[in-house]
Amino acid sequence: MESETQRVTSRVDQKAQLVSLAFWFWVLTIARFAFALLFFRDNPVTATGLGSALSVAFAYFIVLWRLRTEIASSQRDWPPIMKWIVFYAVWCGISLYWTRSASLISATGYWITMILDLFIVAAMLKWGDTGRIVLASFKGIIAGCGSIAFIALFLTTNSDGRLGDVDFLHPTSVGNFAAIGALCSVYFWLGMRAEAGRKRWYWAGSTLFMVWILILTVSKTSMIALVPAFSFFVLSSTGIPRRTKLGVLLAGLALFAAMYGSVSAYIDDYEGSTKAVTTLTGRTVLWARAWEMIQDHPIAGYGFLSFRDYGPQDWDVRTSHGHNEWITQWFQLGGVGVLLALAIYASYFWGCWRSPKSPQRQLCLSLLIYMLIEGLTIAEPFGLMFPLTMMLLLSMWTKTWAGTEVATSTFAHSNSGPLHGLLRQPSC
């Protein structure tokens, strides 16, 4: 009897280790965007290498954890998006054969990092408790976004008044992370708003802090994208009294007014110095020239990570993407890549839309709204604007929620504020 009790206790501890690993994976996955600013200003390539080394380390720890555990492997019913993500990742790898990236070794390294990150998330979902893994991951996302916000707030200065560092931690990236952190914080606040005490206000404070950081970055697209995403999240959520919704929307309007004032002042200064506002700060010129190049290779594109080194460069600083998700996808991966990206987004939307109405579903759709709007003027050097790992995590969550695995208690393991609960891993 004692031996059986010990085995059960051991399994619980082992699952808890995986939950803790999920939390720290997302914290460091986001925080690594600040490594160059913090440690390697003279050699940013080293920061990139360190970020990739973290993915290797997490993959190693997960494999080691699996070899040392006694937990039986369970059969997972993966959501349909999984196959499209695999097809997309494989196509990215194939395109390395003809990539116009200046360094094939560098491009291959980025691709391997992308594959490792997908493996890490998939492994945690397969071997761990989905509900606890997802909640720990989202706490990690909020902590990671918060770390970026604090680093930008205290360690960056920008001559144009925007929060961030143009060379090592761009204001646009800081604003994007802040908006994601705000939406995730709203989810936890909605789940705890009925509880007594001050804990629920921790998440409200986290949301307001993230929005304040977003305003300081003057990230125009992120501000615009957050408004409909946030409005949809609050208005479509069930079980919230109208009075509460009205109060939240009034607060949102006040923040929107602050955003508008900040952006208006920035645009006036920018127009006075460059006269480029009518071209979306030069984006339309970039899009036109990129489209001309796309027509030469419309099917296969120029290869993985090629825009950074081969795309049109019309600005004072080098741009590593086309400042539009779909232009960037088409340039690098061709029409095949665009179709695969569309399939991923469509599969994600359909999986979320078909799931039962719940805070989980509304968060998934709100993030989709935000990412699609953000992708109109911003892109990533590789992968999608909506990280593949995050979409896999959310898709598995909604699929599990539609079943029975975590339908009993979504917030049962998340009843602490951000400063207290984020550190209480692996309890989640």
ChimeraX attribute file (.defattr): number of C-alpha atoms within 10 A of each C-alpha:
attribute: neighborCount
match mode: 1-to-1
recipient: residues
	/A:1	6
	/A:2	7
	/A:3	8
	/A:4	9
	/A:5	10
	/A:6	11
	/A:7	14
	/A:8	14
	/A:9	12
	/A:10	15
	/A:11	16
	/A:12	12
	/A:13	14
	/A:14	18
	/A:15	22
	/A:16	20
	/A:17	17
	/A:18	25
	/A:19	28
	/A:20	21
	/A:21	23
	/A:22	30
	/A:23	27
	/A:24	20
	/A:25	25
	/A:26	23
	/A:27	23
	/A:28	21
	/A:29	17
	/A:30	20
	/A:31	20
	/A:32	20
	/A:33	20
	/A:34	21
	/A:35	19
	/A:36	21
	/A:37	20
	/A:38	14
	/A:39	12
	/A:40	15
	/A:41	14
	/A:42	9
	/A:43	10
	/A:44	16
	/A:45	13
	/A:46	15
	/A:47	20
	/A:48	18
	/A:49	14
	/A:50	15
	/A:51	23
	/A:52	20
	/A:53	13
	/A:54	18
	/A:55	23
	/A:56	16
	/A:57	14
	/A:58	19
	/A:59	20
	/A:60	14
	/A:61	15
	/A:62	21
	/A:63	13
	/A:64	11
	/A:65	15
	/A:66	18
	/A:67	10
	/A:68	10
	/A:69	13
	/A:70	13
	/A:71	17
	/A:72	9
	/A:73	10
	/A:74	9
	/A:75	8
	/A:76	11
	/A:77	10
	/A:78	16
	/A:79	17
	/A:80	17
	/A:81	23
	/A:82	19
	/A:83	14
	/A:84	18
	/A:85	21
	/A:86	16
	/A:87	16
	/A:88	23
	/A:89	21
	/A:90	13
	/A:91	18
	/A:92	23
	/A:93	18
	/A:94	15
	/A:95	22
	/A:96	21
	/A:97	13
	/A:98	14
	/A:99	24
	/A:100	22
	/A:101	22
	/A:102	14
	/A:103	13
	/A:104	17
	/A:105	11
	/A:106	15
	/A:107	21
	/A:108	18
	/A:109	15
	/A:110	21
	/A:111	21
	/A:112	17
	/A:113	19
	/A:114	20
	/A:115	17
	/A:116	20
	/A:117	22
	/A:118	22
	/A:119	17
	/A:120	23
	/A:121	23
	/A:122	18
	/A:123	16
	/A:124	21
	/A:125	24
	/A:126	17
	/A:127	19
	/A:128	22
	/A:129	16
	/A:130	20
	/A:131	24
	/A:132	26
	/A:133	27
	/A:134	24
	/A:135	21
	/A:136	29
	/A:137	25
	/A:138	25
	/A:139	28
	/A:140	27
	/A:141	28
	/A:142	29
	/A:143	25
	/A:144	26
	/A:145	27
	/A:146	24
	/A:147	19
	/A:148	25
	/A:149	26
	/A:150	14
	/A:151	18
	/A:152	22
	/A:153	16
	/A:154	10
	/A:155	13
	/A:156	18
	/A:157	14
	/A:158	13
	/A:159	8
	/A:160	9
	/A:161	11
	/A:162	21
	/A:163	28
	/A:164	27
	/A:165	19
	/A:166	16
	/A:167	13
	/A:168	17
	/A:169	21
	/A:170	20
	/A:171	24
	/A:172	22
	/A:173	20
	/A:174	31
	/A:175	30
	/A:176	24
	/A:177	24
	/A:178	29
	/A:179	30
	/A:180	22
	/A:181	26
	/A:182	28
	/A:183	25
	/A:184	22
	/A:185	24
	/A:186	22
	/A:187	21
	/A:188	26
	/A:189	22
	/A:190	19
	/A:191	18
	/A:192	20
	/A:193	17
	/A:194	10
	/A:195	11
	/A:196	9
	/A:197	8
	/A:198	11
	/A:199	19
	/A:200	21
	/A:201	16
	/A:202	18
	/A:203	26
	/A:204	20
	/A:205	17
	/A:206	25
	/A:207	24
	/A:208	18
	/A:209	17
	/A:210	25
	/A:211	25
	/A:212	19
	/A:213	25
	/A:214	29
	/A:215	26
	/A:216	21
	/A:217	30
	/A:218	27
	/A:219	24
	/A:220	21
	/A:221	18
	/A:222	28
	/A:223	24
	/A:224	16
	/A:225	22
	/A:226	26
	/A:227	18
	/A:228	15
	/A:229	22
	/A:230	23
	/A:231	16
	/A:232	16
	/A:233	24
	/A:234	23
	/A:235	15
	/A:236	15
	/A:237	20
	/A:238	12
	/A:239	9
	/A:240	14
	/A:241	9
	/A:242	10
	/A:243	9
	/A:244	12
	/A:245	16
	/A:246	13
	/A:247	11
	/A:248	16
	/A:249	16
	/A:250	12
	/A:251	13
	/A:252	17
	/A:253	13
	/A:254	12
	/A:255	18
	/A:256	18
	/A:257	12
	/A:258	15
	/A:259	22
	/A:260	17
	/A:261	14
	/A:262	18
	/A:263	19
	/A:264	14
	/A:265	11
	/A:266	17
	/A:267	18
	/A:268	12
	/A:269	13
	/A:270	15
	/A:271	13
	/A:272	11
	/A:273	9
	/A:274	10
	/A:275	14
	/A:276	14
	/A:277	14
	/A:278	10
	/A:279	11
	/A:280	10
	/A:281	16
	/A:282	16
	/A:283	19
	/A:284	16
	/A:285	14
	/A:286	22
	/A:287	18
	/A:288	13
	/A:289	15
	/A:290	20
	/A:291	18
	/A:292	12
	/A:293	17
	/A:294	23
	/A:295	13
	/A:296	12
	/A:297	17
	/A:298	17
	/A:299	17
	/A:300	22
	/A:301	26
	/A:302	28
	/A:303	28
	/A:304	30
	/A:305	34
	/A:306	28
	/A:307	26
	/A:308	20
	/A:309	16
	/A:310	18
	/A:311	25
	/A:312	22
	/A:313	18
	/A:314	13
	/A:315	11
	/A:316	6
	/A:317	9
	/A:318	13
	/A:319	17
	/A:320	20
	/A:321	26
	/A:322	30
	/A:323	22
	/A:324	21
	/A:325	28
	/A:326	23
	/A:327	24
	/A:328	33
	/A:329	31
	/A:330	27
	/A:331	34
	/A:332	35
	/A:333	33
	/A:334	23
	/A:335	19
	/A:336	17
	/A:337	26
	/A:338	22
	/A:339	15
	/A:340	20
	/A:341	23
	/A:342	14
	/A:343	17
	/A:344	25
	/A:345	21
	/A:346	13
	/A:347	19
	/A:348	25
	/A:349	18
	/A:350	14
	/A:351	21
	/A:352	25
	/A:353	15
	/A:354	12
	/A:355	18
	/A:356	15
	/A:357	16
	/A:358	15
	/A:359	21
	/A:360	20
	/A:361	24
	/A:362	24
	/A:363	23
	/A:364	24
	/A:365	20
	/A:366	24
	/A:367	22
	/A:368	19
	/A:369	20
	/A:370	25
	/A:371	24
	/A:372	16
	/A:373	20
	/A:374	24
	/A:375	22
	/A:376	16
	/A:377	20
	/A:378	24
	/A:379	23
	/A:380	19
	/A:381	22
	/A:382	24
	/A:383	21
	/A:384	18
	/A:385	19
	/A:386	19
	/A:387	15
	/A:388	23
	/A:389	18
	/A:390	18
	/A:391	21
	/A:392	22
	/A:393	21
	/A:394	23
	/A:395	26
	/A:396	28
	/A:397	26
	/A:398	25
	/A:399	21
	/A:400	20
	/A:401	22
	/A:402	19
	/A:403	12
	/A:404	9
	/A:405	14
	/A:406	17
	/A:407	11
	/A:408	9
	/A:409	10
	/A:410	15
	/A:411	17
	/A:412	12
	/A:413	15
	/A:414	21
	/A:415	16
	/A:416	21
	/A:417	21
	/A:418	23
	/A:419	13
	/A:420	12
	/A:421	18
	/A:422	20
	/A:423	17
	/A:424	13
	/A:425	19
	/A:426	21
	/A:427	15
	/A:428	25
